[in-house]
Amino acid sequence: MRPRRLPSAVVMTVVMAVALGFAPAVSAAANPELDQLKQQLDNLAAQGKAGAAQYWYVDEKTGKVHVAVLEGASDPATKAFIGTGRSGLVETHTVSAPVTAYVGGRSAPRLATQQVVHGGQRIDGGNAYCTTGFNLVVDGQPRTLTAGHCQKFSQTWDLGGVRLGEITSHEYPGRDIAFITRAADWEAPAAVRQADGSIQQITAQARPTLNQSVCKTGATSGTTCGTVTALDVTVNYGDGPVYGLAQTTAYAAPGDSGGSVYSTSTALALVSGGPQNGGNAFVYPIA
């Protein structure tokens, strides 16, 4: 059973007034047997039985469920996991490093010069830092998005040494999204501050699509671009599966969690995680 949906009465601020429904991901496959097999794997992961499997999705090119497994894994749990279903329906490959959620370790933030929050900016809480995603309004109240797993490290978050606000709603694992209720006096335009200081206005939202060109802005690795290579990916970060992610070739690294993922002026997703020391980003769709 996948987690419940978040509130659907969500709109982006300023020029953006599009509902974010957070609907379950639509499978990339037209084969019910593959859909059923992926759901079996999701259920096993939810029971802590994924072993060293890192992520999996229906690969429409091969007509199989693709499973990435940590290199050298030969434990019974992993063997049982990749042996699920009818023979020949699972295709595996190995990865050299485990996937991880992209929270960054504590270090000194740059001080804020004014109280304006954009997407793509570093926020600090506890002994960790994450990144802002998009500014929006939930049931008439202003909010800023970040990754749901950031809530594990702190409820309150600062931007440039100034209190930004508190996470008042989140979902993780299962989904990976959190809502920060901002403190007074913060300006919050519907825009992303890119690594070169330029401002990308956000005027719409949509779900990522296969082979789509996307860019992401995160606090650690800045603005990088790539393409969407897989949809409806389940990722095993080790504290419960996260469903419905998109895999991209946009580079991200620890500290980029929650960062803005967009295609020109269209908001698409939040950075979730990826290979332990940085690499192709998994992103959580916001629509």
Backbone as CSV, one residue per row, in Angstrom:
resi,resn,N_x,N_y,N_z,CA_x,CA_y,CA_z,C_x,C_y,C_z
1,MET,0.843,-1.194,0.000,0.000,0.000,0.000,0.879,1.245,0.000
2,ARG,0.690,2.140,-0.957,1.472,3.353,-1.005,0.873,4.403,-0.089
3,PRO,1.702,5.369,0.367,1.211,6.365,1.318,0.082,7.201,0.736
4,ARG,-0.669,7.828,1.634,-1.787,8.663,1.229,-1.313,9.877,0.434
5,ARG,-2.224,10.484,-0.310,-1.899,11.670,-1.070,-1.825,12.883,-0.152
6,LEU,-0.974,13.831,-0.535,-0.910,15.106,0.154,-2.055,15.989,-0.303
7,PRO,-2.330,17.092,0.405,-3.430,17.961,0.018,-3.302,18.413,-1.423
8,SER,-4.431,18.437,-2.144,-4.404,18.808,-3.549,-4.627,20.295,-3.759
9,ALA,-5.020,21.024,-2.729,-5.291,22.457,-2.880,-3.990,23.241,-2.757
10,VAL,-3.133,23.068,-3.755,-1.810,23.663,-3.735,-1.608,24.454,-5.009
11,VAL,-1.149,25.694,-4.914,-0.864,26.497,-6.094,0.468,27.182,-5.923
12,MET,1.163,27.407,-7.040,2.410,28.131,-6.986,2.125,29.614,-6.801
13,THR,3.032,30.330,-6.119,2.826,31.746,-5.846,3.111,32.610,-7.061
14,VAL,2.773,33.885,-6.949,3.024,34.917,-7.936,2.385,34.535,-9.265
15,VAL,3.175,34.215,-10.308,2.607,33.974,-11.629,2.105,32.558,-11.798
16,MET,2.277,31.704,-10.808,1.898,30.309,-10.983,0.647,30.005,-10.181
17,ALA,-0.375,29.500,-10.832,-1.633,29.186,-10.159,-2.162,27.867,-10.669
18,VAL,-1.317,26.821,-10.597,-1.666,25.507,-11.110,-1.705,24.525,-9.949
19,ALA,-2.730,23.720,-9.869,-2.862,22.774,-8.756,-1.795,21.703,-8.851
20,LEU,-1.217,21.350,-7.692,-0.284,20.240,-7.595,-1.002,19.116,-6.877
21,GLY,-1.415,18.091,-7.619,-2.244,17.053,-7.039,-1.484,15.950,-6.351
22,PHE,-0.173,15.778,-6.633,0.617,14.702,-6.072,-0.039,13.344,-6.306
23,ALA,-0.492,13.132,-7.552,-1.132,11.871,-7.900,-0.087,10.775,-8.010
24,PRO,-0.477,9.518,-7.781,0.471,8.430,-7.937,1.029,8.413,-9.354
25,ALA,2.275,7.961,-9.487,2.912,7.943,-10.792,2.199,6.983,-11.727
26,VAL,2.185,7.315,-13.004,1.648,6.436,-14.027,2.771,5.558,-14.527
27,SER,2.552,4.257,-14.570,3.602,3.344,-14.991,4.000,3.605,-16.424
28,ALA,5.304,3.416,-16.695,5.797,3.596,-18.053,5.480,2.389,-18.919
29,ALA,4.976,1.308,-18.343,4.755,0.082,-19.101,3.295,-0.112,-19.440
30,ALA,3.068,-0.858,-20.537,1.711,-1.232,-20.909,1.482,-2.709,-20.629
31,ASN,2.399,-3.355,-19.942,2.354,-4.778,-19.661,1.910,-4.995,-18.222
32,PRO,0.694,-5.489,-18.002,0.194,-5.675,-16.627,1.068,-6.606,-15.800
33,GLU,1.700,-7.596,-16.431,2.544,-8.520,-15.674,3.760,-7.792,-15.102
34,LEU,4.330,-6.870,-15.883,5.465,-6.100,-15.390,5.033,-5.143,-14.285
35,ASP,3.870,-4.524,-14.453,3.342,-3.653,-13.401,3.160,-4.425,-12.101
36,GLN,2.602,-5.636,-12.227,2.355,-6.456,-11.043,3.666,-6.868,-10.381
37,LEU,4.671,-7.210,-11.193,5.959,-7.603,-10.649,6.618,-6.440,-9.919
38,LYS,6.573,-5.255,-10.510,7.152,-4.100,-9.826,6.439,-3.837,-8.504
39,GLN,5.126,-4.001,-8.476,4.392,-3.807,-7.231,4.804,-4.848,-6.186
40,GLN,5.067,-6.082,-6.626,5.566,-7.102,-5.704,6.898,-6.670,-5.091
41,LEU,7.788,-6.146,-5.933,9.086,-5.694,-5.436,8.922,-4.516,-4.477
42,ASP,8.011,-3.600,-4.805,7.738,-2.482,-3.903,7.263,-2.977,-2.546
43,ASN,6.374,-3.976,-2.565,5.845,-4.513,-1.311,6.935,-5.197,-0.494
44,LEU,7.820,-5.930,-1.162,8.931,-6.566,-0.447,9.843,-5.507,0.183
45,ALA,10.117,-4.443,-0.563,10.971,-3.376,-0.026,10.334,-2.721,1.187
46,ALA,9.008,-2.550,1.151,8.307,-1.947,2.274,8.393,-2.819,3.528
47,GLN,8.639,-4.122,3.322,8.806,-5.046,4.448,10.281,-5.202,4.837
48,GLY,11.165,-4.412,4.219,12.587,-4.498,4.519,13.276,-5.682,3.885
49,LYS,12.745,-6.177,2.752,13.266,-7.392,2.131,13.892,-7.137,0.763
50,ALA,14.408,-5.918,0.554,15.019,-5.609,-0.742,16.490,-6.003,-0.789
51,GLY,17.082,-6.366,0.335,18.488,-6.721,0.350,19.346,-5.558,-0.115
52,ALA,20.260,-5.842,-1.045,21.152,-4.805,-1.568,20.656,-4.218,-2.883
53,ALA,19.383,-4.460,-3.226,18.800,-3.809,-4.399,18.685,-2.314,-4.114
54,GLN,19.130,-1.486,-5.046,19.189,-0.048,-4.830,17.993,0.693,-5.421
55,TYR,17.595,0.308,-6.617,16.401,0.911,-7.238,15.918,0.014,-8.369
56,TRP,14.667,0.210,-8.762,14.074,-0.631,-9.804,12.916,0.100,-10.473
57,TYR,12.675,-0.284,-11.719,11.604,0.335,-12.513,11.302,-0.552,-13.712
58,VAL,10.149,-0.321,-14.323,9.786,-1.022,-15.551,10.514,-0.353,-16.710
59,ASP,11.333,-1.120,-17.424,12.089,-0.618,-18.569,11.314,-0.950,-19.840
60,GLU,10.694,0.077,-20.415,9.845,-0.177,-21.573,10.656,-0.574,-22.806
61,LYS,11.962,-0.249,-22.829,12.781,-0.621,-23.977,13.030,-2.123,-24.025
62,THR,13.287,-2.724,-22.862,13.590,-4.153,-22.814,12.378,-5.009,-22.497
63,GLY,11.302,-4.383,-22.001,10.135,-5.150,-21.604,10.378,-5.973,-20.364
64,LYS,11.237,-5.439,-19.470,11.539,-6.140,-18.222,11.536,-5.147,-17.066
65,VAL,11.562,-5.685,-15.842,11.756,-4.842,-14.666,13.257,-4.756,-14.417
66,HIS,13.777,-3.566,-14.455,15.214,-3.333,-14.315,15.532,-3.109,-12.836
67,VAL,16.486,-3.868,-12.306,16.876,-3.758,-10.898,18.376,-3.481,-10.821
68,ALA,18.746,-2.412,-10.112,20.152,-2.107,-9.850,20.533,-2.677,-8.492
69,VAL,21.622,-3.439,-8.455,22.063,-4.140,-7.249,23.481,-3.699,-6.898
70,LEU,23.753,-3.543,-5.614,25.076,-3.142,-5.161,26.102,-4.212,-5.535
71,GLU,27.206,-3.775,-6.088,28.253,-4.677,-6.562,28.746,-5.586,-5.439
72,GLY,28.850,-6.868,-5.743,29.354,-7.842,-4.789,28.307,-8.454,-3.884
73,ALA,27.061,-7.994,-3.969,26.007,-8.519,-3.101,25.645,-9.944,-3.505
74,SER,25.661,-10.847,-2.531,25.282,-12.237,-2.806,24.489,-12.829,-1.654
75,ASP,23.912,-11.955,-0.817,23.171,-12.418,0.353,21.830,-13.013,-0.063
76,PRO,21.245,-13.858,0.780,19.979,-14.508,0.437,18.849,-13.530,0.153
77,ALA,18.783,-12.424,0.907,17.688,-11.465,0.701,17.753,-10.857,-0.689
78,THR,18.941,-10.480,-1.124,19.093,-9.892,-2.456,18.757,-10.918,-3.531
79,LYS,19.257,-12.140,-3.377,18.962,-13.195,-4.355,17.466,-13.458,-4.449
80,ALA,16.798,-13.477,-3.304,15.351,-13.715,-3.306,14.608,-12.557,-3.963
81,PHE,15.078,-11.353,-3.700,14.416,-10.164,-4.258,14.478,-10.169,-5.779
82,ILE,15.676,-10.375,-6.355,15.800,-10.336,-7.813,15.253,-11.605,-8.462
83,GLY,14.978,-12.617,-7.633,14.375,-13.840,-8.157,12.858,-13.832,-8.128
84,THR,12.276,-12.709,-7.707,10.821,-12.608,-7.640,10.226,-12.637,-9.044
85,GLY,9.086,-13.285,-9.175,8.366,-13.273,-10.449,8.827,-14.352,-11.405
86,ARG,8.194,-14.360,-12.562,8.498,-15.356,-13.579,9.906,-15.152,-14.131
87,SER,10.577,-16.253,-14.400,11.942,-16.200,-14.911,12.012,-15.375,-16.194
88,GLY,13.018,-14.531,-16.275,13.227,-13.735,-17.474,12.618,-12.358,-17.453
89,LEU,11.841,-12.044,-16.413,11.190,-10.741,-16.359,12.031,-9.691,-15.641
90,VAL,13.057,-10.133,-14.902,13.918,-9.195,-14.187,15.281,-9.115,-14.874
91,GLU,15.723,-7.898,-15.119,17.065,-7.660,-15.661,17.845,-6.854,-14.635
92,THR,19.052,-7.282,-14.296,19.820,-6.607,-13.256,21.106,-5.998,-13.819
93,HIS,21.600,-4.981,-13.130,22.960,-4.498,-13.349,23.500,-4.066,-11.993
94,THR,24.811,-4.009,-11.869,25.412,-3.662,-10.587,25.844,-2.200,-10.572
95,VAL,25.810,-1.621,-9.368,26.298,-0.265,-9.155,27.367,-0.317,-8.077
96,SER,28.376,0.535,-8.193,29.529,0.451,-7.299,29.313,1.114,-5.945
97,ALA,28.325,2.009,-5.868,28.065,2.721,-4.607,26.572,2.683,-4.297
98,PRO,26.202,2.631,-3.018,24.778,2.645,-2.673,24.148,3.988,-2.982
99,VAL,22.835,3.986,-3.211,22.127,5.244,-3.368,21.833,5.814,-1.987
100,THR,21.737,7.124,-1.927,21.487,7.782,-0.652,20.680,9.040,-0.889
101,ALA,19.906,9.440,0.112,19.232,10.729,0.062,20.281,11.823,0.148
102,TYR,20.070,12.937,-0.564,21.131,13.925,-0.751,21.122,15.065,0.265
103,VAL,21.108,14.728,1.557,21.301,15.724,2.612,22.793,15.989,2.757
104,GLY,23.160,17.241,3.011,24.559,17.594,3.184,24.940,17.728,4.645
105,GLY,26.230,17.544,4.946,26.722,17.711,6.310,26.849,19.177,6.680
106,ARG,26.907,19.428,7.985,26.928,20.795,8.491,28.214,21.513,8.100
107,SER,28.105,22.736,7.590,29.235,23.627,7.342,28.701,25.041,7.374
108,ALA,29.574,26.018,7.419,29.130,27.401,7.601,28.373,27.913,6.374
109,PRO,27.134,28.402,6.555,26.375,28.954,5.438,26.822,30.376,5.118
110,ARG,26.551,30.808,3.875,26.755,32.215,3.548,25.596,33.023,4.134
111,LEU,25.896,34.182,4.699,24.863,34.999,5.324,23.956,35.625,4.274
112,ALA,22.672,35.706,4.615,21.706,36.310,3.706,21.875,37.829,3.690
113,THR,21.764,38.420,2.501,21.851,39.870,2.390,20.459,40.502,2.393
114,GLN,19.461,39.724,2.047,18.084,40.200,2.123,17.176,38.992,2.274
115,GLN,15.956,39.207,2.774,15.080,38.081,3.071,14.184,37.759,1.884
116,VAL,14.825,37.171,0.856,14.120,36.676,-0.317,14.524,35.222,-0.507
117,VAL,13.546,34.340,-0.617,13.840,32.926,-0.820,13.387,32.516,-2.216
118,HIS,14.316,31.966,-2.976,14.036,31.384,-4.285,14.196,29.861,-4.193
119,GLY,13.809,29.173,-5.228,14.176,27.774,-5.346,15.669,27.659,-5.586
120,GLY,16.259,26.529,-5.180,17.662,26.279,-5.441,18.623,26.866,-4.432
121,GLN,18.131,27.328,-3.265,19.004,27.941,-2.267,19.240,27.005,-1.079
122,ARG,20.421,27.137,-0.495,20.790,26.313,0.650,20.010,26.716,1.892
123,ILE,19.519,25.704,2.623,18.903,25.918,3.921,19.573,25.012,4.936
124,ASP,19.751,25.496,6.166,20.475,24.779,7.207,19.562,24.445,8.375
125,GLY,19.694,23.199,8.861,18.918,22.785,10.024,19.651,21.701,10.777
126,GLY,19.771,21.847,12.095,20.484,20.847,12.877,21.912,20.723,12.395
127,ASN,22.337,19.494,12.090,23.690,19.242,11.597,23.695,18.922,10.110
128,ALA,22.722,19.448,9.368,22.596,19.111,7.957,22.147,20.329,7.158
129,TYR,22.304,20.228,5.846,21.706,21.250,4.985,21.032,20.605,3.787
130,CYS,20.003,21.268,3.307,19.234,20.850,2.149,19.090,22.044,1.205
131,THR,18.155,21.962,0.265,17.959,23.010,-0.730,16.472,23.294,-0.869
132,THR,16.130,24.543,-1.122,14.735,24.891,-1.386,14.340,24.446,-2.792
133,GLY,13.051,24.085,-2.939,12.541,23.651,-4.235,11.766,24.734,-4.942
134,PHE,10.503,24.905,-4.552,9.631,25.914,-5.156,8.792,26.563,-4.069
135,ASN,8.419,27.811,-4.274,7.498,28.514,-3.376,6.073,28.318,-3.869
136,LEU,5.138,28.125,-2.931,3.755,27.855,-3.300,2.824,28.275,-2.174
137,VAL,1.531,28.068,-2.402,0.507,28.360,-1.401,-0.317,27.105,-1.185
138,VAL,-0.497,26.703,0.072,-1.296,25.531,0.420,-2.505,25.994,1.229
139,ASP,-3.695,25.773,0.705,-4.922,26.194,1.397,-4.839,27.658,1.837
140,GLY,-4.306,28.480,0.960,-4.224,29.910,1.225,-3.031,30.346,2.054
141,GLN,-2.156,29.388,2.446,-1.010,29.704,3.294,0.298,29.547,2.511
142,PRO,1.228,30.506,2.632,2.494,30.416,1.896,3.390,29.312,2.434
143,ARG,3.991,28.557,1.526,4.886,27.464,1.879,6.068,27.426,0.907
144,THR,7.155,26.784,1.339,8.304,26.508,0.477,8.575,25.013,0.511
145,LEU,8.782,24.421,-0.663,9.025,22.984,-0.747,10.491,22.641,-0.521
146,THR,10.725,21.479,0.091,12.026,20.835,0.105,11.776,19.326,0.155
147,ALA,12.836,18.544,0.271,12.684,17.092,0.299,12.113,16.619,1.632
148,GLY,11.282,15.592,1.592,10.678,15.071,2.813,11.695,14.500,3.778
149,HIS,12.774,13.890,3.268,13.742,13.276,4.180,14.544,14.314,4.959
150,CYS,14.501,15.583,4.543,15.205,16.621,5.304,14.616,16.769,6.710
151,GLN,13.345,16.416,6.879,12.685,16.543,8.174,13.326,15.660,9.231
152,LYS,14.024,14.595,8.808,14.689,13.710,9.774,15.788,14.442,10.543
153,PHE,16.316,15.501,9.952,17.473,16.178,10.529,17.098,17.433,11.300
154,SER,15.983,18.051,10.948,15.543,19.234,11.674,14.135,19.609,11.240
155,GLN,13.397,20.177,12.158,12.097,20.742,11.812,12.226,22.205,11.420
156,THR,13.200,22.917,12.030,13.386,24.335,11.730,14.584,24.522,10.808
157,TRP,14.474,25.493,9.881,15.490,25.694,8.856,15.817,27.173,8.694
158,ASP,17.098,27.448,8.497,17.599,28.808,8.282,18.070,28.965,6.840
159,LEU,18.027,30.182,6.348,18.593,30.511,5.049,19.560,31.680,5.259
160,GLY,20.851,31.438,5.016,21.833,32.485,5.200,21.913,33.015,6.608
161,GLY,21.702,32.154,7.597,21.789,32.562,8.992,20.530,33.199,9.541
162,VAL,19.480,33.293,8.729,18.206,33.883,9.155,17.145,32.788,9.155
163,ARG,16.312,32.756,10.192,15.284,31.720,10.295,14.300,31.817,9.129
164,LEU,14.264,30.749,8.306,13.317,30.698,7.198,11.950,30.219,7.679
165,GLY,11.924,29.167,8.491,10.652,28.654,8.981,10.761,27.221,9.446
166,GLU,9.619,26.563,9.564,9.548,25.199,10.083,8.824,24.288,9.102
167,ILE,9.270,23.028,9.055,8.541,22.018,8.300,7.276,21.665,9.084
168,THR,6.132,21.944,8.508,4.862,21.691,9.183,4.080,20.536,8.553
169,SER,4.563,20.022,7.417,3.943,18.862,6.785,4.989,18.189,5.914
170,HIS,5.042,16.860,5.977,6.005,16.161,5.135,5.563,14.720,4.940
171,GLU,6.116,14.070,3.919,5.951,12.634,3.734,7.282,12.031,3.309
172,TYR,7.758,11.061,4.078,8.963,10.287,3.799,9.052,9.195,4.864
173,PRO,9.388,7.930,4.490,9.555,7.451,3.122,8.215,7.248,2.424
174,GLY,8.229,6.561,1.307,7.046,6.423,0.466,7.061,7.515,-0.570
175,ARG,6.844,8.758,-0.112,7.033,9.944,-0.939,8.227,10.708,-0.385
176,ASP,8.568,11.823,-1.021,9.740,12.558,-0.549,9.519,14.058,-0.739
177,ILE,8.667,14.627,0.110,8.313,16.036,-0.037,7.998,16.626,1.338
178,ALA,8.385,17.870,1.534,8.114,18.566,2.793,7.719,20.005,2.495
179,PHE,6.880,20.565,3.384,6.405,21.939,3.257,6.941,22.764,4.424
180,ILE,7.681,23.817,4.112,8.170,24.739,5.130,7.205,25.917,5.239
181,THR,6.691,26.143,6.447,5.901,27.343,6.725,6.883,28.464,7.061
182,ARG,6.922,29.478,6.231,7.942,30.513,6.366,7.624,31.487,7.500
183,ALA,8.693,32.033,8.100,8.554,33.111,9.068,8.114,34.384,8.345
184,ALA,7.664,35.359,9.109,7.190,36.609,8.519,8.331,37.338,7.804
185,ASP,7.951,38.158,6.842,8.861,39.086,6.151,9.720,38.447,5.070
186,TRP,9.486,37.175,4.755,10.207,36.582,3.637,9.463,36.833,2.332
187,GLU,10.144,37.380,1.340,9.604,37.442,-0.011,9.859,36.100,-0.676
188,ALA,8.876,35.616,-1.433,8.987,34.264,-1.982,8.449,34.223,-3.410
189,PRO,9.221,34.696,-4.384,8.763,34.679,-5.769,8.725,33.273,-6.346
190,ALA,7.934,33.080,-7.376,7.890,31.808,-8.097,9.059,31.791,-9.068
191,ALA,10.229,31.465,-8.561,11.446,31.554,-9.359,12.546,30.728,-8.718
192,VAL,13.540,30.365,-9.534,14.710,29.619,-9.095,15.939,30.502,-9.285
193,ARG,16.775,30.588,-8.241,18.057,31.283,-8.376,19.090,30.262,-8.831
194,GLN,19.552,30.393,-10.080,20.500,29.437,-10.637,21.921,29.732,-10.149
195,ALA,22.825,28.801,-10.414,24.164,28.875,-9.839,24.922,30.125,-10.273
196,ASP,24.635,30.650,-11.462,25.330,31.848,-11.927,24.685,33.131,-11.437
197,GLY,23.668,33.011,-10.585,22.980,34.166,-10.035,21.784,34.614,-10.835
198,SER,21.588,34.049,-12.024,20.423,34.418,-12.832,19.151,33.838,-12.229
199,ILE,18.036,34.482,-12.511,16.741,34.070,-11.967,15.892,33.450,-13.066
200,GLN,15.489,32.193,-12.859,14.587,31.520,-13.792,13.171,31.594,-13.241
201,GLN,12.310,32.358,-13.910,10.920,32.460,-13.489,10.202,31.133,-13.715
202,ILE,9.290,30.791,-12.821,8.490,29.568,-12.924,7.040,29.970,-13.148
203,THR,6.478,29.516,-14.259,5.119,29.922,-14.628,4.151,28.756,-14.776
204,ALA,4.636,27.509,-14.658,3.764,26.347,-14.853,4.367,25.158,-14.122
205,GLN,3.610,24.076,-14.049,4.106,22.831,-13.470,3.609,21.667,-14.286
206,ALA,4.361,20.569,-14.277,3.995,19.367,-15.024,4.783,18.200,-14.468
207,ARG,4.418,16.995,-14.881,5.183,15.805,-14.514,6.347,15.632,-15.471
208,PRO,7.469,15.106,-15.011,8.555,14.768,-15.930,8.100,13.721,-16.940
209,THR,8.655,13.761,-18.133,8.351,12.778,-19.167,9.645,12.129,-19.642
210,LEU,9.532,10.922,-20.168,10.697,10.172,-20.606,11.437,10.922,-21.704
211,ASN,12.744,10.999,-21.593,13.650,11.660,-22.539,13.544,13.187,-22.522
212,GLN,12.832,13.735,-21.569,12.700,15.186,-21.458,14.014,15.815,-20.997
213,SER,14.347,16.976,-21.543,15.506,17.737,-21.078,15.121,18.513,-19.832
214,VAL,15.936,18.406,-18.781,15.637,19.068,-17.512,16.909,19.693,-16.953
215,CYS,16.729,20.651,-16.066,17.840,21.207,-15.295,17.482,21.140,-13.823
216,LYS,18.493,21.141,-12.987,18.284,21.164,-11.548,19.250,22.176,-10.929
217,THR,18.812,22.805,-9.835,19.685,23.688,-9.078,19.685,23.233,-7.627
218,GLY,20.884,22.943,-7.112,21.044,22.490,-5.741,22.140,23.257,-5.040
219,ALA,22.123,23.225,-3.714,23.049,24.017,-2.911,24.497,23.569,-3.061
220,THR,24.733,22.297,-3.354,26.095,21.780,-3.445,26.643,21.828,-4.862
221,SER,25.927,21.264,-5.800,26.463,21.108,-7.162,25.965,22.156,-8.137
222,GLY,25.155,23.108,-7.667,24.729,24.207,-8.525,23.712,23.785,-9.569
223,THR,23.786,24.397,-10.738,22.843,24.131,-11.823,23.476,23.175,-12.823
224,THR,22.837,22.038,-13.016,23.281,21.044,-13.985,22.069,20.589,-14.777
225,CYS,22.296,20.079,-15.967,21.190,19.674,-16.832,21.410,18.261,-17.357
226,GLY,20.343,17.649,-17.843,20.412,16.304,-18.392,19.063,15.918,-18.954
227,THR,18.797,14.622,-19.010,17.535,14.116,-19.526,16.925,13.119,-18.545
228,VAL,15.624,12.891,-18.694,14.912,11.896,-17.890,15.084,10.536,-18.562
229,THR,15.617,9.563,-17.818,15.912,8.250,-18.401,14.966,7.145,-17.938
230,ALA,14.217,7.375,-16.861,13.267,6.362,-16.382,12.218,7.031,-15.510
231,LEU,11.014,6.454,-15.520,9.903,6.970,-14.728,9.417,5.905,-13.750
232,ASP,8.681,6.350,-12.735,8.098,5.447,-11.738,9.152,4.511,-11.151
233,VAL,10.278,5.097,-10.758,11.379,4.334,-10.167,11.163,4.240,-8.660
234,THR,11.335,3.055,-8.107,11.347,2.874,-6.661,12.793,2.809,-6.198
235,VAL,13.145,3.621,-5.195,14.524,3.692,-4.709,14.567,3.249,-3.261
236,ASN,15.586,2.469,-2.931,15.762,1.930,-1.587,16.912,2.658,-0.902
237,TYR,16.599,3.734,-0.151,17.631,4.470,0.562,18.037,3.799,1.876
238,GLY,17.311,2.765,2.269,17.665,2.033,3.477,16.736,2.265,4.646
239,ASP,15.878,3.290,4.575,14.919,3.514,5.663,13.485,3.474,5.146
240,GLY,13.281,2.701,4.088,11.959,2.537,3.493,11.981,2.985,2.049
241,PRO,11.271,2.286,1.156,11.304,2.648,-0.251,10.630,3.986,-0.518
242,VAL,11.119,4.671,-1.551,10.478,5.884,-2.062,9.969,5.564,-3.459
243,TYR,8.687,5.810,-3.689,8.034,5.430,-4.939,7.918,6.617,-5.903
244,GLY,7.754,6.278,-7.176,7.344,7.269,-8.165,8.406,8.270,-8.562
245,LEU,9.682,7.962,-8.321,10.751,8.886,-8.690,11.042,8.808,-10.186
246,ALA,11.654,9.860,-10.705,12.187,9.849,-12.060,13.708,9.807,-11.968
247,GLN,14.345,9.044,-12.832,15.802,9.014,-12.895,16.255,9.968,-13.996
248,THR,17.289,10.737,-13.722,17.790,11.703,-14.696,19.299,11.550,-14.854
249,THR,19.846,12.206,-15.882,21.298,12.273,-16.032,21.836,13.610,-15.527
250,ALA,21.005,14.422,-14.879,21.466,15.665,-14.263,22.265,15.333,-13.005
251,TYR,23.451,15.868,-12.871,24.308,15.563,-11.732,23.795,16.253,-10.470
252,ALA,23.812,15.521,-9.359,23.485,16.086,-8.051,24.378,15.429,-7.017
253,ALA,24.412,16.011,-5.815,25.314,15.540,-4.763,24.689,15.827,-3.409
254,PRO,25.243,15.230,-2.328,24.710,15.498,-0.991,24.642,17.000,-0.691
255,GLY,23.492,17.426,-0.175,23.201,18.834,0.067,22.224,19.408,-0.936
256,ASP,22.039,18.698,-2.071,21.101,19.149,-3.104,19.663,18.717,-2.825
257,SER,19.437,17.943,-1.759,18.094,17.434,-1.462,17.056,18.550,-1.446
258,GLY,15.962,18.335,-2.170,14.890,19.321,-2.217,15.060,20.334,-3.317
259,GLY,16.211,20.316,-3.991,16.498,21.318,-5.012,15.516,21.309,-6.171
260,SER,15.440,22.432,-6.860,14.483,22.638,-7.944,14.877,21.849,-9.190
261,VAL,13.907,21.152,-9.775,14.082,20.463,-11.047,13.040,21.032,-12.003
262,TYR,13.477,21.511,-13.157,12.581,22.282,-14.019,13.006,22.176,-15.476
263,SER,12.107,22.521,-16.359,12.390,22.605,-17.785,11.986,23.999,-18.221
264,THR,12.962,24.855,-18.483,12.751,26.294,-18.690,11.888,26.848,-17.563
265,SER,10.657,27.287,-17.858,9.831,27.921,-16.822,8.831,26.975,-16.171
266,THR,8.969,25.663,-16.399,8.023,24.684,-15.857,8.649,23.916,-14.696
267,ALA,8.015,23.969,-13.533,8.459,23.200,-12.365,8.086,21.737,-12.552
268,LEU,9.033,20.840,-12.254,8.805,19.417,-12.474,8.930,18.569,-11.215
269,ALA,9.973,18.816,-10.416,10.288,17.853,-9.360,11.256,18.466,-8.358
270,LEU,11.562,17.683,-7.321,12.549,18.026,-6.303,13.657,16.985,-6.317
271,VAL,14.905,17.405,-6.117,16.005,16.454,-6.003,15.771,15.574,-4.774
272,SER,15.931,14.267,-4.958,15.746,13.317,-3.866,17.069,12.690,-3.440
273,GLY,17.783,12.036,-4.360,19.026,11.368,-4.001,19.732,10.830,-5.212
274,GLY,20.647,9.878,-4.985,21.421,9.296,-6.064,22.602,8.535,-5.516
275,PRO,23.628,8.262,-6.343,24.821,7.557,-5.857,25.450,8.284,-4.680
276,GLN,26.035,7.529,-3.783,26.479,8.032,-2.484,27.329,9.298,-2.558
277,ASN,28.255,9.355,-3.496,29.171,10.491,-3.572,28.830,11.469,-4.689
278,GLY,27.616,11.368,-5.214,27.185,12.249,-6.291,27.053,11.502,-7.604
279,GLY,26.110,11.928,-8.443,25.899,11.272,-9.733,24.541,11.605,-10.290
280,ASN,24.025,10.721,-11.143,22.723,10.937,-11.774,21.623,11.029,-10.717
281,ALA,20.849,12.092,-10.767,19.888,12.376,-9.700,18.572,11.636,-9.888
282,PHE,18.042,11.122,-8.776,16.648,10.710,-8.702,15.851,11.915,-8.202
283,VAL,14.718,12.177,-8.832,13.943,13.365,-8.485,12.492,12.979,-8.219
284,TYR,11.857,13.730,-7.299,10.479,13.433,-6.906,9.513,14.399,-7.611
285,PRO,8.638,13.893,-8.488,7.707,14.764,-9.205,6.766,15.508,-8.262
286,ILE,6.465,16.774,-8.557,5.586,17.568,-7.700,4.170,17.653,-8.255
287,ALA,3.890,17.012,-9.383,2.546,17.064,-9.963,1.997,15.669,-10.179
